[in-house]
């Protein structure tokens, strides 16, 4: 990807809101590229609180300068107060301690999620996920949109994978699952009724 970007003289934006979680695998594109043709975008909203509409970028100096200037002019997403609180959490190492606790809770939730999927006879698109989200594969021929509508009538929110796809016809039916929110027995009971296992 980096070679193609280099040949085409284009920038790559690598957006990962879960990069700070412990135990992440792989190598960041920005690290491979040494931030020459990659702009890395991170966020604190997913790992701290959605109330912190605050993130960060790593980019070539001239691009970072332009983005910082634009932010100073517009200031549309985050408050200085939030930024100061996050900076203090990082400096005092409370952010690091929070990430370790969050990582442990996420690992426990993933284990429970995996066991429940197995009991339903369903599979995830990938057994390993580094963030909060997993794609739960549905039986062939099952409409993820119809399942989401049925779930909505039962008071259960389901995100059909169709809404994340550029071409609906080229994808298998699936639903996006927030692993941190699937410890509710209503969700599994609903899925058991719907898939007939």
Backbone torsions as a table, in degrees:
resi	resn	phi	psi	omega
1	UNK	NA	-44.5	179.9
2	UNK	-65.1	-36.3	178.2
3	UNK	-65.1	-43.6	178.3
4	UNK	-63.1	-43.9	179.1
5	UNK	-61.3	-40.6	179.8
6	UNK	-65.3	-43.9	179.6
7	UNK	-64.4	-38.0	-179.4
8	UNK	-84.6	-3.8	-178.1
9	UNK	54.2	49.4	178.6
10	UNK	-123.7	158.8	177.5
11	UNK	-90.6	150.8	175.0
12	UNK	-113.9	132.5	175.1
13	UNK	-104.4	118.3	179.7
14	UNK	-104.6	107.5	-174.0
15	UNK	-109.7	114.7	-179.4
16	UNK	-141.2	101.4	-178.8
17	UNK	-73.8	-8.0	-177.2
18	UNK	-110.4	12.5	-174.0
19	UNK	-59.3	-29.0	-176.2
20	UNK	-82.1	-8.5	179.5
21	UNK	-65.8	140.6	-180.0
22	UNK	-69.0	153.4	175.4
23	UNK	79.5	14.6	179.5
24	UNK	-70.1	138.2	178.0
25	UNK	-96.3	172.9	174.8
26	UNK	82.2	175.3	-179.5
27	UNK	-119.8	133.4	-179.6
28	UNK	-68.3	143.0	175.0
29	UNK	-58.7	-38.8	-179.7
30	UNK	-62.4	-35.7	178.8
31	UNK	-70.5	-41.2	178.1
32	UNK	-63.7	-37.8	-174.8
33	UNK	-86.7	-12.8	-175.0
34	UNK	60.8	29.4	177.4
35	UNK	55.1	46.5	173.8
36	UNK	-97.0	-46.1	-178.4
37	UNK	-121.7	11.9	-179.2
38	UNK	-121.2	132.5	170.6
39	UNK	-105.2	119.4	178.9
40	UNK	-96.7	133.6	-179.9
41	UNK	-121.4	124.3	176.6
42	UNK	-121.7	169.4	-176.9
43	UNK	-145.9	151.1	173.1
44	UNK	-101.8	-8.0	-174.7
45	UNK	-64.1	-36.4	-176.9
46	UNK	-79.8	-35.4	-173.3
47	UNK	-98.7	-15.1	176.1
48	UNK	-108.8	-68.0	-179.4
49	UNK	-166.7	142.7	175.9
50	UNK	-62.9	-19.6	177.5
51	UNK	-66.9	-26.1	176.1
52	UNK	-86.3	87.3	177.1
53	UNK	-81.0	70.8	-171.1
54	UNK	-142.1	139.5	178.9
55	UNK	-148.0	-163.0	-179.0
56	UNK	-152.5	161.5	176.4
57	UNK	-130.7	154.3	168.2
58	UNK	-127.4	121.8	-173.7
59	UNK	-151.6	165.0	172.3
60	UNK	-53.1	146.6	-171.2
61	UNK	-52.8	-44.1	-176.4
62	UNK	-67.7	-33.5	178.2
63	UNK	-73.5	-42.8	178.9
64	UNK	-60.5	-38.8	178.4
65	UNK	-62.9	-44.6	179.5
66	UNK	-64.1	-41.6	-179.8
67	UNK	-66.8	-41.5	178.3
68	UNK	-61.8	-40.4	178.4
69	UNK	-65.2	-43.1	177.8
70	UNK	-61.4	-41.5	179.1
71	UNK	-63.1	-42.0	-179.5
72	UNK	-63.3	-32.9	-179.5
73	UNK	-75.9	-41.3	-172.9
74	UNK	-94.1	-43.1	-177.4
75	UNK	37.2	62.8	-176.2
76	UNK	-101.3	-17.1	-170.9
77	UNK	-114.0	-37.2	-174.5
78	UNK	-128.3	153.9	179.8
79	UNK	-98.9	152.9	177.3
80	UNK	-61.0	-35.9	-179.9
81	UNK	-61.1	-46.3	177.7
82	UNK	-61.4	-43.8	-179.8
83	UNK	-60.8	-41.7	-179.9
84	UNK	-66.3	-40.4	178.7
85	UNK	-62.7	-45.4	-179.3
86	UNK	-64.7	-43.2	178.4
87	UNK	-58.8	-41.1	178.8
88	UNK	-67.1	-38.7	177.9
89	UNK	-63.1	-40.4	178.9
90	UNK	-67.1	-46.8	-177.9
91	UNK	-61.3	-40.7	-177.4
92	UNK	-83.7	-1.5	-179.6
93	UNK	72.0	7.5	175.2
94	UNK	-65.8	-33.3	177.9
95	UNK	-62.5	-43.7	178.8
96	UNK	-61.7	-45.3	178.7
97	UNK	-63.0	-40.6	177.5
98	UNK	-60.8	-43.3	-179.8
99	UNK	-62.6	-39.2	178.9
100	UNK	-63.4	-44.3	177.7
101	UNK	-64.6	-43.8	179.9
102	UNK	-62.2	-42.2	178.3
103	UNK	-61.0	-40.8	179.4
104	UNK	-64.9	-45.4	178.7
105	UNK	-63.8	-37.2	179.5
106	UNK	-67.0	-41.1	177.4
107	UNK	-61.0	-41.5	178.2
108	UNK	-64.7	-42.0	179.2
109	UNK	-64.8	-39.0	178.4
110	UNK	-63.2	-41.4	179.9
111	UNK	-63.8	-43.8	178.8
112	UNK	-64.6	-43.2	179.0
113	UNK	-59.9	-45.9	179.5
114	UNK	-60.6	-43.2	-179.9
115	UNK	-65.3	-40.7	-179.5
116	UNK	-67.9	-38.8	177.4
117	UNK	-60.6	-43.4	-179.8
118	UNK	-61.3	-39.9	179.8
119	UNK	-67.3	-24.8	178.2
120	UNK	-88.2	-10.4	-176.7
121	UNK	74.6	25.6	-179.9
122	UNK	-112.1	161.9	179.6
123	UNK	-125.1	153.4	171.1
124	UNK	-90.7	155.0	177.8
125	UNK	-56.8	-41.1	176.9
126	UNK	-137.3	132.3	-178.8
127	UNK	-67.4	-28.8	-179.4
128	UNK	-105.1	131.6	174.0
129	UNK	-136.5	139.6	-177.1
130	UNK	-95.1	-5.0	-179.4
131	UNK	-122.2	-149.3	-178.5
132	UNK	-89.4	-15.2	-167.0
133	UNK	-108.4	145.9	177.8
134	UNK	-139.6	149.7	174.2
135	UNK	-102.8	116.7	179.4
136	UNK	-89.9	115.9	-177.3
137	UNK	-75.8	134.8	179.4
138	UNK	-98.7	159.2	176.5
139	UNK	-58.4	147.2	179.3
140	UNK	-53.6	139.3	178.2
141	UNK	85.9	-8.0	-179.7
142	UNK	-86.4	132.2	-179.0
143	UNK	-85.3	120.7	177.6
144	UNK	-68.2	-31.6	178.4
145	UNK	-67.8	-43.4	178.5
146	UNK	-65.6	-39.5	178.0
147	UNK	-61.9	-41.9	179.5
148	UNK	-63.5	-40.0	178.6
149	UNK	-65.0	-44.3	178.6
150	UNK	-62.5	-42.1	178.7
151	UNK	-63.4	-40.7	179.3
152	UNK	-59.6	-39.4	178.2
153	UNK	-66.8	-23.4	178.3
154	UNK	-93.1	5.5	178.8
155	UNK	80.9	19.9	-180.0
156	UNK	-116.7	125.9	179.4
157	UNK	-89.2	125.2	176.6
158	UNK	-127.5	135.2	177.8
159	UNK	-99.1	107.2	179.5
160	UNK	-69.2	141.4	-177.3
161	UNK	-66.4	-21.3	179.5
162	UNK	-54.1	-37.6	-177.2
163	UNK	-72.3	-12.5	177.9
164	UNK	-100.9	2.8	-174.1
165	UNK	-106.0	138.7	176.8
166	UNK	-76.2	-26.5	-178.2
167	UNK	-137.8	101.4	-176.5
168	UNK	-57.8	-33.0	-175.0
169	UNK	-73.0	-14.0	-175.6
170	UNK	-104.0	18.6	-176.5
171	UNK	-129.7	151.8	174.0
172	UNK	-82.6	150.6	-179.2
173	UNK	-67.1	133.5	-178.7
174	UNK	-158.2	165.8	172.5
175	UNK	-129.4	145.8	178.0
176	UNK	-86.6	131.0	-177.1
177	UNK	-114.6	132.6	169.5
178	UNK	-89.7	106.7	-173.4
179	UNK	-60.0	-28.8	-178.7
180	UNK	-74.0	-8.3	-175.7
181	UNK	-119.9	14.0	-174.6
182	UNK	-105.6	22.7	177.6
183	UNK	-88.9	11.8	179.8
184	UNK	-90.8	122.0	-177.0
185	UNK	-62.8	-23.5	179.2
186	UNK	-60.9	-37.6	-180.0
187	UNK	-63.7	-47.4	-177.6
188	UNK	-69.2	-38.2	176.9
189	UNK	-63.1	-41.4	178.0
190	UNK	-61.3	-47.4	-178.2
191	UNK	-64.4	-38.9	179.2
192	UNK	-62.4	-42.5	177.6
193	UNK	-63.9	-41.1	-173.0
194	UNK	-74.9	-34.5	-177.2
195	UNK	-98.1	-6.3	172.0
196	UNK	70.8	34.9	176.1
197	UNK	-110.2	NA	NA
